[in-house]
Amino acid sequence: MYRLLFSILLQSLVVVFVFPLIDSGFRISNSVWDVVVIVLFFGFLNFLLRWFLVIMTLGLGYLVYLLSLGLAGLVVNAIVLSWIGDIFPDKIVVPGFWPAFWGGAILALANYVAKKESQDSGHHRSDRKKKK
């Protein structure tokens, strides 16, 4: 639960503060809840699209992902971010593919950092329990 909340918080901060630095065409709603909805939909649609592609390609999607060194995953992130801009035009405006590509890449990086940070803090907690 901690990891999920930390990931949502970190990705929300990325959407609010980093997206406008990627491209001045990014327009983000000023509402905290709108940003949280954007981040949650990004994760949900990303999950659905990846599983749909894996199922439709009979597992070859994983091979494409590995052979492209993760570039295919970044393209999926860009597509999902563009869809979110189309679904919620009053919450976020995505100016094009390349800003969506870089925004999706930074969101993936934020998710990775949140995952690693929560795993590291979990190891520290278990170490403290063993010492007691």
Legacy VTK file of the C-alpha trace (Angstrom):
# vtk DataFile Version 3.0
C-alpha trace
ASCII
DATASET POLYDATA
POINTS 132 float
0.000 0.000 0.000
2.877 2.321 0.859
4.476 1.683 -2.538
1.251 2.463 -4.399
0.676 5.730 -2.544
4.310 6.769 -2.913
4.200 5.969 -6.625
0.997 7.972 -7.138
2.449 10.925 -5.225
5.745 10.862 -7.130
4.058 10.521 -10.518
1.628 13.323 -9.645
4.555 15.592 -8.827
6.136 14.669 -12.166
2.935 15.536 -14.022
2.601 18.899 -12.287
6.214 20.066 -12.261
8.128 18.187 -14.996
5.604 17.941 -17.849
5.544 21.732 -18.417
9.361 21.631 -18.601
9.251 18.952 -21.321
7.079 21.058 -23.596
5.352 24.356 -22.986
2.298 22.922 -24.794
1.497 20.624 -21.874
-1.461 22.051 -19.996
-2.310 20.485 -16.645
-5.372 21.158 -14.505
-4.680 22.952 -11.228
-6.803 20.474 -9.255
-4.928 17.895 -7.182
-7.663 15.332 -7.811
-7.457 15.841 -11.575
-3.738 15.094 -11.487
-4.334 11.974 -9.374
-6.995 10.834 -11.873
-4.514 11.346 -14.727
-1.872 9.251 -12.954
-4.345 6.492 -12.037
-5.712 6.308 -15.576
-2.171 6.248 -16.952
-1.360 3.198 -14.832
-4.675 1.486 -15.565
-4.637 2.035 -19.345
-0.957 1.167 -19.525
-1.622 -2.119 -17.729
-4.596 -2.959 -19.984
-2.828 -2.079 -23.224
0.296 -4.061 -22.345
-1.690 -7.175 -21.428
-3.864 -6.786 -24.524
-0.760 -6.602 -26.716
0.819 -9.632 -25.020
-2.353 -11.679 -25.431
-2.947 -10.582 -29.017
0.639 -11.343 -30.023
0.604 -14.690 -28.200
3.512 -13.661 -26.000
5.641 -12.203 -28.774
5.038 -8.784 -27.234
7.518 -9.674 -24.497
10.071 -10.619 -27.131
9.562 -7.324 -28.962
9.925 -5.484 -25.660
13.197 -7.261 -24.872
14.624 -6.919 -28.384
13.806 -3.216 -28.488
15.484 -2.777 -25.071
12.304 -1.298 -23.621
11.708 1.205 -26.414
8.414 -0.523 -27.277
7.264 0.080 -23.696
8.057 3.778 -24.007
6.025 3.945 -27.222
3.117 2.299 -25.380
3.489 4.919 -22.623
3.350 7.703 -25.227
0.224 6.233 -26.806
-1.452 5.914 -23.408
-0.550 9.480 -22.450
-1.948 10.734 -25.761
-5.166 8.788 -25.131
-5.466 10.341 -21.684
-5.150 13.760 -23.305
-8.013 12.809 -25.637
-10.155 11.298 -22.862
-9.669 14.180 -20.411
-9.075 17.296 -22.531
-10.098 19.570 -19.647
-7.559 17.945 -17.259
-4.472 17.584 -19.492
-3.461 18.714 -22.963
-0.740 16.637 -24.622
0.882 18.623 -27.464
2.143 15.707 -29.571
3.854 12.338 -29.776
7.369 13.343 -28.704
6.298 15.284 -25.613
4.051 12.308 -24.757
7.000 9.963 -25.340
9.260 11.881 -22.960
6.456 12.379 -20.452
5.711 8.658 -20.469
9.404 7.875 -20.084
9.691 10.143 -17.051
6.512 8.672 -15.539
7.992 5.190 -15.989
11.195 6.384 -14.335
9.221 7.845 -11.424
7.364 4.546 -11.019
10.687 2.671 -11.036
12.159 5.009 -8.413
9.077 4.616 -6.209
9.286 0.839 -6.525
12.988 0.733 -5.653
12.621 3.205 -2.803
9.775 1.274 -1.212
11.735 -1.986 -1.552
14.786 -0.394 0.060
12.749 0.977 2.944
11.193 -2.473 3.397
14.653 -4.014 3.731
15.628 -1.450 6.351
12.499 -2.187 8.370
13.150 -5.933 8.316
16.757 -5.343 9.361
15.627 -3.264 12.350
13.203 -5.977 13.416
15.958 -8.591 13.318
18.274 -6.440 15.462
15.670 -6.059 18.208
LINES 1 133
132 0 1 2 3 4 5 6 7 8 9 10 11 12 13 14 15 16 17 18 19 20 21 22 23 24 25 26 27 28 29 30 31 32 33 34 35 36 37 38 39 40 41 42 43 44 45 46 47 48 49 50 51 52 53 54 55 56 57 58 59 60 61 62 63 64 65 66 67 68 69 70 71 72 73 74 75 76 77 78 79 80 81 82 83 84 85 86 87 88 89 90 91 92 93 94 95 96 97 98 99 100 101 102 103 104 105 106 107 108 109 110 111 112 113 114 115 116 117 118 119 120 121 122 123 124 125 126 127 128 129 130 131
